[in-house]
Amino acid sequence: MENYRVRFLWFCLGILLLLLNCVQANNWPQPLKNVNLSPFWQWRSAYECMSNESARCSANYKIKLSGAVVVSQSEVVEYCKQGGCVEHVYYVLKCIHYVKRDFWFANKATVLDLNRTISQACATESGFNTTIFTSSGMKTLQKVYMSLLSSLLALAFIAIFNMGYPFFPGSIILGRM
C-alpha cells in the first residue's frame, strides 16, 4: 500500500512539472491579440494600448488616461503632418476602441470625441486642448432613458399579470371570468 502512495505522489509531481513547463507570462506586446475580453482585461488592454511608444511623439502629445492632449497653434502643423504624431495617436485610439468600445477617459471624453477633436483641429490647422472636455450630455440621456424604459416595462408587467384577464388559464381555475 505504501508503494502505491509513493507512485501516486511521483505521478502528481510529474503532472505538475509538465503543467508548469507550459505556463507563460501574460505579457504580450499587442493588446489586440484577444479582443473578446472580460471588463478587467478590457481596461488592462486599453492601458496597454496607451503604453505603446512611438519615436514620432513627445511625451506631451501622447494619449494618457486623463485624455489630455494639448497642441498649440504653432505646433499643430508639425503634429498633423503625414507621418507625424497624429498617426500614432489615431492608432492608439483605434486600439482602445477595439479592446474597449465604451472607454471613457478621466475628462469624460470618449474615443470618438478625441478622434473628432483631433481631426477637426488638423483640418482647420488650429490648436486644441482636450484637458477640459464638455460632455454632450449623452451619458445623462442614456441613464434617464434606461430608468424610464425599465420603469415603464415594470408597470406593464404588473398591469398584465395583475388584471386576471379571462384568456389566462389561471383565471378560469380561480373562478375569475
DRENZA-600272 format. One record per residue: x, y, z of N, C-alpha, C in turn; residue number from 0; residue in one letter. Coordinates in steps of 0.1 Angstrom, whole numbers, padded with zeros to 4 digits, always signed. Atoms other than C-alpha are relative to their C-alpha. Layout:
# residues N
X,Y,Z,X,Y,Z,X,Y,Z,NUM,a;
...
***
This chain:
# residues 177
+0008,-0012,+0000,+0000,+0000,+0000,+0009,+0013,+0000,0,m;
-0009,-0012,-0001,+0029,+0024,+0008,+0006,+0002,-0014,1,e;
-0006,-0001,+0013,+0044,+0017,-0026,-0010,+0008,-0010,2,n;
+0011,-0006,+0008,+0011,+0028,-0043,+0000,+0015,+0003,3,y;
+0000,-0014,-0004,+0012,+0062,-0024,+0012,+0007,-0006,4,r;
-0013,-0006,+0005,+0048,+0069,-0034,-0002,+0002,-0015,5,v;
+0001,-0001,+0015,+0040,+0062,-0071,-0010,+0011,-0003,6,r;
+0010,-0011,+0002,+0009,+0084,-0069,+0005,+0014,+0002,7,f;
-0006,-0013,-0003,+0029,+0112,-0054,+0009,+0004,-0011,8,l;
-0009,-0003,+0011,+0056,+0110,-0081,-0008,+0003,-0013,9,w;
+0009,-0002,+0012,+0028,+0108,-0108,-0005,+0015,+0001,10,f;
+0006,-0013,-0001,+0012,+0140,-0094,+0011,+0011,-0002,11,c;
-0011,-0009,+0002,+0046,+0158,-0092,+0004,+0001,-0015,12,l;
-0003,+0000,+0014,+0053,+0148,-0128,-0010,+0008,-0008,13,g;
+0011,-0008,+0007,+0019,+0162,-0140,+0002,+0015,+0003,14,i;
-0002,-0014,-0004,+0026,+0194,-0120,+0012,+0006,-0008,15,l;
-0011,-0005,+0007,+0060,+0198,-0136,-0003,+0002,-0015,16,l;
+0005,-0002,+0014,+0045,+0193,-0171,-0008,+0012,-0002,17,l;
+0008,-0012,+0001,+0019,+0219,-0164,+0007,+0013,+0002,18,l;
-0008,-0012,-0003,+0044,+0244,-0150,+0009,+0003,-0012,19,l;
-0009,-0002,+0012,+0066,+0239,-0181,-0008,+0007,-0011,20,n;
+0008,-0006,+0010,+0037,+0251,-0203,-0005,+0014,+0003,21,c;
+0005,-0013,-0005,+0029,+0282,-0183,+0008,+0011,-0006,22,v;
-0007,-0011,+0005,+0038,+0315,-0199,-0006,+0013,+0007,23,q;
+0004,-0012,-0006,+0036,+0350,-0185,-0010,+0007,-0010,24,a;
+0010,-0007,+0008,+0007,+0371,-0197,+0005,+0014,-0003,25,n;
-0006,-0013,+0002,+0029,+0399,-0210,+0002,+0002,-0015,26,n;
-0001,-0001,+0014,+0021,+0401,-0247,+0001,+0015,-0004,27,w;
-0002,-0014,+0004,+0031,+0433,-0265,-0011,+0006,-0008,28,p;
+0011,-0005,+0008,+0000,+0435,-0286,-0013,-0002,+0007,29,q;
+0012,+0002,-0007,-0032,+0442,-0267,-0012,-0004,-0009,30,p;
+0011,+0005,+0009,-0053,+0434,-0298,+0000,-0015,-0003,31,l;
-0001,+0014,+0003,-0043,+0398,-0296,-0013,-0007,+0003,32,k;
+0013,+0006,-0003,-0077,+0389,-0280,-0009,+0011,+0004,33,n;
+0009,-0011,-0002,-0105,+0414,-0283,-0012,-0004,+0007,34,v;
+0012,+0005,-0006,-0132,+0392,-0267,+0004,-0002,+0015,35,n;
-0006,+0001,-0013,-0122,+0400,-0231,-0011,+0004,+0011,36,l;
+0008,-0004,-0011,-0138,+0404,-0197,+0003,+0015,+0003,37,s;
-0002,-0014,-0002,-0142,+0440,-0184,+0014,+0004,+0006,38,p;
-0013,-0003,-0006,-0110,+0439,-0163,+0011,-0001,-0011,39,f;
-0010,+0001,+0011,-0089,+0427,-0193,-0002,+0010,-0010,40,w;
+0003,-0011,+0010,-0106,+0453,-0215,+0007,+0013,+0005,41,q;
-0007,-0011,-0006,-0093,+0480,-0191,+0015,-0001,-0001,42,w;
-0014,+0002,+0001,-0059,+0465,-0190,+0005,+0001,-0014,43,r;
-0004,-0001,+0013,-0057,+0462,-0227,+0000,+0014,-0005,44,s;
+0001,-0014,+0004,-0068,+0498,-0232,+0012,+0007,+0006,45,a;
-0012,-0006,-0006,-0040,+0508,-0208,+0013,-0004,-0008,46,y;
-0012,+0005,+0008,-0015,+0487,-0228,+0000,+0007,-0013,47,e;
+0001,-0008,+0012,-0027,+0505,-0259,+0007,+0013,+0002,48,c;
-0005,-0013,-0003,-0018,+0538,-0243,+0015,-0001,+0003,49,m;
-0014,+0002,-0003,+0016,+0524,-0233,+0009,-0002,-0012,50,s;
-0008,+0002,+0013,+0026,+0519,-0269,+0008,+0012,-0003,51,n;
-0009,-0011,+0002,+0056,+0540,-0276,+0002,+0003,-0014,52,e;
-0004,-0004,+0014,+0065,+0560,-0307,+0010,+0010,+0001,53,s;
-0011,-0010,+0000,+0096,+0579,-0316,-0005,+0013,-0006,54,a;
+0005,-0012,+0006,+0074,+0604,-0335,-0006,+0010,+0010,55,r;
+0007,-0009,-0010,+0056,+0617,-0304,+0008,+0003,+0012,56,c;
-0006,-0003,-0012,+0070,+0635,-0275,-0010,-0003,+0011,57,s;
+0009,+0004,-0011,+0055,+0629,-0240,-0012,+0009,+0001,58,a;
+0011,-0009,-0001,+0033,+0659,-0243,-0012,-0004,-0009,59,n;
+0010,+0003,+0009,+0014,+0646,-0272,-0006,-0014,+0001,60,y;
+0005,+0014,-0001,+0008,+0610,-0261,-0014,+0000,+0007,61,k;
+0013,+0001,-0007,-0027,+0599,-0250,+0003,-0007,+0013,62,i;
-0001,+0006,-0014,-0029,+0592,-0213,-0014,-0003,+0005,63,k;
+0013,+0003,-0006,-0057,+0580,-0190,-0008,+0013,+0002,64,l;
+0007,-0012,-0002,-0066,+0616,-0184,-0007,+0005,-0012,65,s;
+0006,-0004,+0012,-0075,+0621,-0220,+0005,+0014,-0005,66,g;
-0005,-0014,+0003,-0055,+0654,-0221,+0010,-0001,-0011,67,a;
-0010,-0002,+0011,-0038,+0662,-0254,+0000,+0015,-0003,68,v;
-0001,-0014,+0002,-0026,+0698,-0257,+0010,+0003,-0011,69,v;
-0008,-0004,+0011,-0013,+0711,-0290,-0003,+0015,-0003,70,v;
+0002,-0014,+0002,-0007,+0748,-0295,-0001,+0003,-0015,71,s;
+0002,-0005,+0014,-0014,+0768,-0327,+0013,-0002,-0008,72,q;
-0013,+0000,+0007,+0023,+0769,-0336,+0005,-0015,-0003,73,s;
-0005,+0014,+0001,+0028,+0731,-0332,-0009,-0009,-0008,74,e;
+0010,+0009,+0006,-0003,+0718,-0350,+0004,-0005,-0013,75,v;
-0004,+0004,+0013,+0012,+0717,-0384,+0010,-0012,+0001,76,v;
-0009,+0010,-0002,+0041,+0696,-0372,-0007,-0013,+0006,77,e;
+0008,+0011,-0006,+0017,+0674,-0352,-0008,-0007,-0010,78,y;
+0010,+0006,+0009,-0007,+0668,-0380,+0006,-0004,-0014,79,c;
-0006,+0004,+0013,+0018,+0662,-0409,+0000,-0015,-0002,80,k;
-0001,+0015,+0004,+0020,+0629,-0428,+0012,-0006,+0007,81,q;
-0011,+0007,-0007,+0040,+0605,-0407,+0003,+0007,+0014,82,g;
-0002,-0007,-0012,+0037,+0628,-0377,-0007,-0007,+0012,83,g;
+0005,+0006,-0012,+0024,+0622,-0342,-0014,-0004,-0001,84,c;
+0014,+0002,+0001,-0012,+0623,-0352,-0003,-0015,-0004,85,v;
+0002,+0014,+0005,-0009,+0589,-0370,+0001,-0010,+0012,86,e;
-0002,+0008,-0012,+0004,+0573,-0338,-0012,+0001,+0010,87,h;
+0011,-0002,-0009,-0024,+0589,-0317,-0013,-0007,-0006,88,v;
+0011,+0007,+0006,-0050,+0576,-0342,+0001,-0015,+0002,89,y;
-0002,+0015,-0002,-0035,+0541,-0340,-0004,-0003,+0015,90,y;
+0003,+0003,-0015,-0037,+0543,-0301,-0015,+0000,+0002,91,v;
+0014,-0001,-0002,-0073,+0555,-0302,-0008,-0012,-0007,92,l;
+0006,+0012,+0007,-0082,+0527,-0327,+0002,-0012,+0008,93,k;
-0003,+0012,-0008,-0066,+0501,-0305,-0009,+0001,+0013,94,c;
+0009,-0001,-0012,-0085,+0514,-0274,-0015,-0003,-0004,95,i;
+0014,+0003,+0004,-0118,+0513,-0294,-0002,-0015,-0003,96,h;
+0001,+0014,+0003,-0111,+0477,-0305,-0001,-0008,+0013,97,y;
+0000,+0008,-0012,-0104,+0464,-0270,-0011,+0004,+0010,98,v;
+0011,-0004,-0009,-0130,+0485,-0251,-0007,+0011,-0006,99,k;
+0007,-0009,+0008,-0156,+0502,-0271,-0006,+0012,+0008,100,r;
+0006,-0010,-0008,-0172,+0521,-0242,+0010,+0007,+0009,101,d;
-0011,-0006,-0008,-0139,+0536,-0229,-0003,+0015,+0002,102,f;
+0001,-0014,-0003,-0142,+0569,-0211,+0013,+0004,+0007,103,w;
-0012,-0006,-0006,-0111,+0590,-0203,-0004,+0007,+0013,104,f;
+0003,-0007,-0013,-0108,+0608,-0169,-0007,+0013,-0002,105,a;
+0006,-0013,+0002,-0120,+0640,-0185,-0014,-0002,-0007,106,n;
+0014,+0004,+0005,-0153,+0622,-0196,-0001,+0000,-0015,107,k;
+0000,+0000,+0015,-0143,+0622,-0233,+0001,-0015,-0004,108,a;
-0001,+0013,+0006,-0148,+0591,-0254,+0011,+0000,-0011,109,t;
-0010,+0001,+0011,-0125,+0578,-0281,-0005,+0007,-0012,110,v;
+0006,-0007,+0011,-0149,+0592,-0307,+0002,+0015,+0002,111,l;
-0001,-0014,-0003,-0148,+0626,-0290,+0015,+0005,-0003,112,d;
-0013,-0004,+0002,-0110,+0627,-0291,+0004,-0001,-0015,113,l;
-0002,+0001,+0014,-0109,+0615,-0327,-0006,+0012,-0008,114,n;
+0006,-0012,+0007,-0133,+0643,-0338,+0007,+0012,+0003,115,r;
-0007,-0013,-0003,-0115,+0670,-0319,+0014,+0001,-0007,116,t;
-0013,+0000,+0007,-0081,+0660,-0333,-0001,+0001,-0015,117,i;
+0001,-0001,+0015,-0093,+0655,-0369,-0005,+0014,-0004,118,s;
+0005,-0014,+0003,-0112,+0689,-0368,+0012,+0010,+0002,119,q;
-0011,-0009,-0002,-0081,+0706,-0354,+0010,-0001,-0011,120,a;
-0009,+0002,+0011,-0059,+0691,-0381,-0005,+0005,-0013,121,c;
+0006,-0005,+0012,-0083,+0700,-0408,+0000,+0016,-0001,122,a;
+0000,-0015,+0000,-0085,+0737,-0397,+0013,+0006,+0004,123,t;
-0013,-0004,-0005,-0049,+0738,-0385,-0001,+0010,+0011,124,e;
+0001,-0008,-0012,-0059,+0752,-0352,+0004,-0008,+0012,125,s;
-0004,+0007,-0012,-0046,+0743,-0318,-0012,-0005,+0008,126,g;
+0011,+0006,-0008,-0066,+0722,-0294,+0005,-0004,+0014,127,f;
-0002,+0004,-0013,-0068,+0713,-0258,-0011,-0009,+0005,128,n;
+0010,+0009,-0004,-0087,+0682,-0246,+0000,-0002,+0015,129,t;
-0001,+0002,-0015,-0079,+0687,-0209,-0014,+0002,+0006,130,t;
+0014,-0003,-0005,-0113,+0703,-0202,-0009,-0003,-0011,131,i;
+0009,+0004,+0010,-0139,+0685,-0221,-0014,+0001,+0005,132,f;
+0014,-0001,-0004,-0176,+0694,-0220,-0007,-0012,-0007,133,t;
+0007,+0012,+0005,-0197,+0663,-0224,-0013,+0005,-0008,134,s;
+0012,-0004,+0008,-0226,+0664,-0249,-0013,-0004,+0008,135,s;
+0011,+0003,-0007,-0249,+0651,-0222,-0006,-0014,-0004,136,g;
+0005,+0013,+0004,-0254,+0617,-0239,+0000,-0010,+0011,137,m;
+0000,+0010,-0011,-0244,+0597,-0209,-0012,+0003,+0010,138,k;
+0012,-0003,-0008,-0271,+0615,-0188,-0012,-0004,-0007,139,t;
+0012,+0004,+0007,-0296,+0610,-0215,-0002,-0016,+0000,140,l;
+0001,+0014,+0000,-0288,+0573,-0216,-0005,-0005,+0014,141,q;
+0005,+0004,-0014,-0293,+0570,-0178,-0015,+0002,+0001,142,k;
+0014,-0003,-0001,-0326,+0587,-0180,-0009,-0009,-0008,143,v;
+0007,+0009,+0009,-0337,+0566,-0210,-0001,-0014,+0006,144,y;
+0000,+0014,-0005,-0328,+0533,-0193,-0009,+0000,+0012,145,m;
+0009,+0000,-0012,-0345,+0542,-0160,-0015,+0002,-0004,146,s;
+0013,-0002,+0005,-0376,+0554,-0178,-0006,-0012,-0007,147,l;
+0005,+0013,+0007,-0378,+0523,-0200,-0002,-0011,+0010,148,l;
+0002,+0011,-0010,-0373,+0499,-0171,-0012,+0002,+0009,149,s;
+0012,-0002,-0008,-0400,+0516,-0150,-0013,-0002,-0008,150,s;
+0011,+0003,+0008,-0424,+0515,-0179,-0002,-0015,-0003,151,l;
+0001,+0015,+0001,-0417,+0478,-0185,-0005,-0006,+0013,152,l;
+0005,+0005,-0013,-0422,+0471,-0148,-0015,+0002,+0002,153,a;
+0014,-0004,-0001,-0455,+0489,-0149,-0009,-0009,-0009,154,l;
+0007,+0008,+0010,-0466,+0470,-0180,-0001,-0015,+0005,155,a;
+0000,+0013,-0005,-0456,+0437,-0164,-0010,-0002,+0011,156,f;
+0010,+0001,-0012,-0476,+0444,-0132,-0014,+0001,-0005,157,i;
+0014,-0002,+0005,-0506,+0456,-0152,-0005,-0013,-0007,158,a;
+0005,+0012,+0007,-0507,+0425,-0174,-0002,-0012,+0009,159,i;
+0001,+0012,-0008,-0502,+0399,-0147,-0009,+0002,+0013,160,f;
+0009,-0002,-0011,-0525,+0415,-0121,-0014,+0002,-0004,161,n;
+0013,-0003,+0005,-0555,+0421,-0142,-0009,-0012,+0000,162,m;
+0008,+0012,+0000,-0567,+0385,-0144,-0009,-0001,-0012,163,g;
+0008,+0001,+0013,-0579,+0385,-0180,-0005,-0014,-0001,164,y;
+0007,+0013,+0001,-0603,+0357,-0189,+0008,-0010,-0009,165,p;
-0007,+0009,+0009,-0579,+0343,-0216,+0012,-0006,+0007,166,f;
-0011,+0006,-0007,-0553,+0334,-0190,-0005,-0013,+0007,167,f;
+0005,+0012,-0006,-0556,+0297,-0179,-0002,+0000,+0015,168,p;
+0001,+0000,-0015,-0552,+0305,-0142,-0013,+0007,+0004,169,g;
+0012,-0008,-0004,-0582,+0329,-0142,-0012,-0009,-0001,170,s;
+0012,+0009,+0001,-0606,+0301,-0152,+0000,-0009,+0012,171,i;
+0000,+0009,-0012,-0594,+0278,-0124,-0004,+0007,+0012,172,i;
+0003,-0008,-0012,-0597,+0306,-0098,-0014,+0005,+0000,173,l;
+0014,-0004,+0001,-0632,+0314,-0110,-0002,+0014,-0004,174,g;
+0001,-0014,+0005,-0624,+0349,-0124,-0004,-0001,-0014,175,r;
+0003,-0001,+0014,-0642,+0355,-0156,-0007,+0013,-0004,176,m;
***
